[in-house]
């Protein structure tokens, strides 16, 4: 099989997209957990 620049560009783009998606998913989960803790503690919302 011949691996050219377009093939590698596509693979790298997909890997970067997956990494960004996983990073954003972790950030969203972390923010949701912090928000839940704030509401559980009865804190005022700013």
Backbone atoms as SQL, in Angstrom:
CREATE TABLE atoms (id INTEGER PRIMARY KEY, chain TEXT, resi INTEGER, resn TEXT, atom TEXT, x REAL, y REAL, z REAL);
INSERT INTO atoms VALUES
  (1, 'A', 1, 'UNK', 'N', 0.848, -1.198, 0.000),
  (2, 'A', 1, 'UNK', 'CA', 0.000, 0.000, 0.000),
  (3, 'A', 1, 'UNK', 'C', 0.885, 1.250, 0.000),
  (4, 'A', 2, 'UNK', 'N', 0.472, 2.235, -0.793),
  (5, 'A', 2, 'UNK', 'CA', 1.283, 3.452, -0.922),
  (6, 'A', 2, 'UNK', 'C', 0.733, 4.541, 0.000),
  (7, 'A', 3, 'UNK', 'N', 1.529, 4.980, 0.945),
  (8, 'A', 3, 'UNK', 'CA', 1.110, 6.026, 1.880),
  (9, 'A', 3, 'UNK', 'C', 1.667, 7.361, 1.409),
  (10, 'A', 4, 'UNK', 'N', 0.795, 8.241, 0.954),
  (11, 'A', 4, 'UNK', 'CA', 1.270, 9.532, 0.480),
  (12, 'A', 4, 'UNK', 'C', 0.932, 10.632, 1.485),
  (13, 'A', 5, 'UNK', 'N', 1.242, 11.872, 1.126),
  (14, 'A', 5, 'UNK', 'CA', 1.038, 12.999, 2.039),
  (15, 'A', 5, 'UNK', 'C', -0.438, 13.197, 2.377),
  (16, 'A', 6, 'UNK', 'N', -1.321, 12.947, 1.418),
  (17, 'A', 6, 'UNK', 'CA', -2.755, 13.128, 1.675),
  (18, 'A', 6, 'UNK', 'C', -3.227, 12.117, 2.717),
  (19, 'A', 7, 'UNK', 'N', -2.756, 10.879, 2.603),
  (20, 'A', 7, 'UNK', 'CA', -3.121, 9.836, 3.572),
  (21, 'A', 7, 'UNK', 'C', -2.686, 10.248, 4.979),
  (22, 'A', 8, 'UNK', 'N', -1.418, 10.643, 5.117),
  (23, 'A', 8, 'UNK', 'CA', -0.911, 11.023, 6.431),
  (24, 'A', 8, 'UNK', 'C', -1.597, 12.277, 6.952),
  (25, 'A', 9, 'UNK', 'N', -1.891, 13.226, 6.054),
  (26, 'A', 9, 'UNK', 'CA', -2.612, 14.429, 6.470),
  (27, 'A', 9, 'UNK', 'C', -3.981, 14.090, 7.013),
  (28, 'A', 10, 'UNK', 'N', -4.657, 13.147, 6.357),
  (29, 'A', 10, 'UNK', 'CA', -5.987, 12.735, 6.820),
  (30, 'A', 10, 'UNK', 'C', -5.905, 12.053, 8.177),
  (31, 'A', 11, 'UNK', 'N', -4.953, 11.139, 8.333),
  (32, 'A', 11, 'UNK', 'CA', -4.796, 10.418, 9.601),
  (33, 'A', 11, 'UNK', 'C', -4.488, 11.397, 10.735),
  (34, 'A', 12, 'UNK', 'N', -3.563, 12.323, 10.496),
  (35, 'A', 12, 'UNK', 'CA', -3.193, 13.287, 11.532),
  (36, 'A', 12, 'UNK', 'C', -4.376, 14.185, 11.878),
  (37, 'A', 13, 'UNK', 'N', -5.141, 14.604, 10.866),
  (38, 'A', 13, 'UNK', 'CA', -6.315, 15.447, 11.127),
  (39, 'A', 13, 'UNK', 'C', -7.331, 14.716, 11.995),
  (40, 'A', 14, 'UNK', 'N', -7.565, 13.452, 11.697),
  (41, 'A', 14, 'UNK', 'CA', -8.524, 12.663, 12.484),
  (42, 'A', 14, 'UNK', 'C', -8.034, 12.516, 13.915),
  (43, 'A', 15, 'UNK', 'N', -6.748, 12.234, 14.096),
  (44, 'A', 15, 'UNK', 'CA', -6.190, 12.074, 15.446),
  (45, 'A', 15, 'UNK', 'C', -6.327, 13.373, 16.228),
  (46, 'A', 16, 'UNK', 'N', -6.009, 14.507, 15.591),
  (47, 'A', 16, 'UNK', 'CA', -6.128, 15.797, 16.274),
  (48, 'A', 16, 'UNK', 'C', -7.574, 16.064, 16.662),
  (49, 'A', 17, 'UNK', 'N', -8.514, 15.766, 15.757),
  (50, 'A', 17, 'UNK', 'CA', -9.930, 15.985, 16.046),
  (51, 'A', 17, 'UNK', 'C', -10.381, 15.142, 17.235),
  (52, 'A', 18, 'UNK', 'N', -9.943, 13.890, 17.291),
  (53, 'A', 18, 'UNK', 'CA', -10.317, 13.001, 18.405),
  (54, 'A', 18, 'UNK', 'C', -9.732, 13.516, 19.717),
  (55, 'A', 19, 'UNK', 'N', -8.476, 13.956, 19.694),
  (56, 'A', 19, 'UNK', 'CA', -7.837, 14.479, 20.906),
  (57, 'A', 19, 'UNK', 'C', -8.585, 15.715, 21.410),
  (58, 'A', 20, 'UNK', 'N', -8.933, 16.628, 20.500),
  (59, 'A', 20, 'UNK', 'CA', -9.665, 17.833, 20.900),
  (60, 'A', 20, 'UNK', 'C', -11.022, 17.458, 21.472),
  (61, 'A', 21, 'UNK', 'N', -11.724, 16.514, 20.831),
  (62, 'A', 21, 'UNK', 'CA', -13.040, 16.094, 21.310),
  (63, 'A', 21, 'UNK', 'C', -12.956, 15.519, 22.722),
  (64, 'A', 22, 'UNK', 'N', -11.968, 14.655, 22.967),
  (65, 'A', 22, 'UNK', 'CA', -11.812, 14.047, 24.297),
  (66, 'A', 22, 'UNK', 'C', -11.477, 15.129, 25.330),
  (67, 'A', 23, 'UNK', 'N', -10.595, 16.071, 24.968),
  (68, 'A', 23, 'UNK', 'CA', -10.225, 17.159, 25.880),
  (69, 'A', 23, 'UNK', 'C', -11.456, 17.990, 26.250),
  (70, 'A', 24, 'UNK', 'N', -12.261, 18.353, 25.245),
  (71, 'A', 24, 'UNK', 'CA', -13.461, 19.151, 25.519),
  (72, 'A', 24, 'UNK', 'C', -14.458, 18.361, 26.361),
  (73, 'A', 25, 'UNK', 'N', -14.593, 17.065, 26.105),
  (74, 'A', 25, 'UNK', 'CA', -15.514, 16.245, 26.891),
  (75, 'A', 25, 'UNK', 'C', -15.094, 16.249, 28.366),
  (76, 'A', 26, 'UNK', 'N', -13.796, 16.109, 28.637),
  (77, 'A', 26, 'UNK', 'CA', -13.325, 16.137, 30.022),
  (78, 'A', 26, 'UNK', 'C', -13.574, 17.493, 30.660),
  (79, 'A', 27, 'UNK', 'N', -13.364, 18.581, 29.900),
  (80, 'A', 27, 'UNK', 'CA', -13.607, 19.917, 30.434),
  (81, 'A', 27, 'UNK', 'C', -15.082, 20.097, 30.791),
  (82, 'A', 28, 'UNK', 'N', -15.978, 19.634, 29.922),
  (83, 'A', 28, 'UNK', 'CA', -17.412, 19.767, 30.172),
  (84, 'A', 28, 'UNK', 'C', -17.811, 18.971, 31.415),
  (85, 'A', 29, 'UNK', 'N', -17.315, 17.752, 31.546),
  (86, 'A', 29, 'UNK', 'CA', -17.631, 16.929, 32.722),
  (87, 'A', 29, 'UNK', 'C', -17.123, 17.618, 33.987),
  (88, 'A', 30, 'UNK', 'N', -15.912, 18.173, 33.931),
  (89, 'A', 30, 'UNK', 'CA', -15.343, 18.854, 35.101),
  (90, 'A', 30, 'UNK', 'C', -16.198, 20.064, 35.478),
  (91, 'A', 31, 'UNK', 'N', -16.594, 20.862, 34.481),
  (92, 'A', 31, 'UNK', 'CA', -17.427, 22.032, 34.762),
  (93, 'A', 31, 'UNK', 'C', -18.776, 21.619, 35.339),
  (94, 'A', 32, 'UNK', 'N', -19.376, 20.552, 34.808),
  (95, 'A', 32, 'UNK', 'CA', -20.666, 20.081, 35.321),
  (96, 'A', 32, 'UNK', 'C', -20.525, 19.625, 36.771),
  (97, 'A', 33, 'UNK', 'N', -19.440, 18.947, 37.083),
  (98, 'A', 33, 'UNK', 'CA', -19.227, 18.490, 38.462),
  (99, 'A', 33, 'UNK', 'C', -19.043, 19.678, 39.401),
  (100, 'A', 34, 'UNK', 'N', -18.277, 20.686, 38.978),
  (101, 'A', 34, 'UNK', 'CA', -18.094, 21.875, 39.812),
  (102, 'A', 34, 'UNK', 'C', -19.420, 22.592, 40.026),
  (103, 'A', 35, 'UNK', 'N', -20.221, 22.676, 38.976),
  (104, 'A', 35, 'UNK', 'CA', -21.525, 23.338, 39.080),
  (105, 'A', 35, 'UNK', 'C', -22.434, 22.572, 40.041),
  (106, 'A', 36, 'UNK', 'N', -22.408, 21.247, 39.954),
  (107, 'A', 36, 'UNK', 'CA', -23.230, 20.422, 40.848),
  (108, 'A', 36, 'UNK', 'C', -22.781, 20.622, 42.297),
  (109, 'A', 37, 'UNK', 'N', -21.467, 20.683, 42.522),
  (110, 'A', 37, 'UNK', 'CA', -20.960, 20.894, 43.882),
  (111, 'A', 37, 'UNK', 'C', -21.424, 22.262, 44.419),
  (112, 'A', 38, 'UNK', 'N', -21.382, 23.280, 43.551),
  (113, 'A', 38, 'UNK', 'CA', -21.801, 24.617, 43.968),
  (114, 'A', 38, 'UNK', 'C', -23.276, 24.619, 44.348),
  (115, 'A', 39, 'UNK', 'N', -24.094, 23.954, 43.561),
  (116, 'A', 39, 'UNK', 'CA', -25.530, 23.927, 43.858),
  (117, 'A', 39, 'UNK', 'C', -25.813, 23.090, 45.115),
  (118, 'A', 40, 'UNK', 'N', -25.034, 22.007, 45.276),
  (119, 'A', 40, 'UNK', 'CA', -25.226, 21.150, 46.448),
  (120, 'A', 40, 'UNK', 'C', -24.895, 21.927, 47.720),
  (121, 'A', 41, 'UNK', 'N', -23.866, 22.761, 47.635),
  (122, 'A', 41, 'UNK', 'CA', -23.426, 23.530, 48.799),
  (123, 'A', 41, 'UNK', 'C', -24.330, 24.723, 49.079),
  (124, 'A', 42, 'UNK', 'N', -25.300, 24.979, 48.215),
  (125, 'A', 42, 'UNK', 'CA', -26.203, 26.090, 48.427),
  (126, 'A', 42, 'UNK', 'C', -25.555, 27.429, 48.184),
  (127, 'A', 43, 'UNK', 'N', -24.507, 27.454, 47.382),
  (128, 'A', 43, 'UNK', 'CA', -23.796, 28.695, 47.108),
  (129, 'A', 43, 'UNK', 'C', -24.614, 29.617, 46.193),
  (130, 'A', 44, 'UNK', 'N', -24.368, 30.899, 46.342),
  (131, 'A', 44, 'UNK', 'CA', -25.052, 31.882, 45.482),
  (132, 'A', 44, 'UNK', 'C', -24.462, 31.828, 44.080),
  (133, 'A', 45, 'UNK', 'N', -25.331, 32.007, 43.096),
  (134, 'A', 45, 'UNK', 'CA', -24.847, 32.025, 41.718),
  (135, 'A', 45, 'UNK', 'C', -24.497, 33.449, 41.339),
  (136, 'A', 46, 'UNK', 'N', -23.352, 33.650, 40.699),
  (137, 'A', 46, 'UNK', 'CA', -22.937, 35.000, 40.349),
  (138, 'A', 46, 'UNK', 'C', -23.446, 35.370, 38.972);
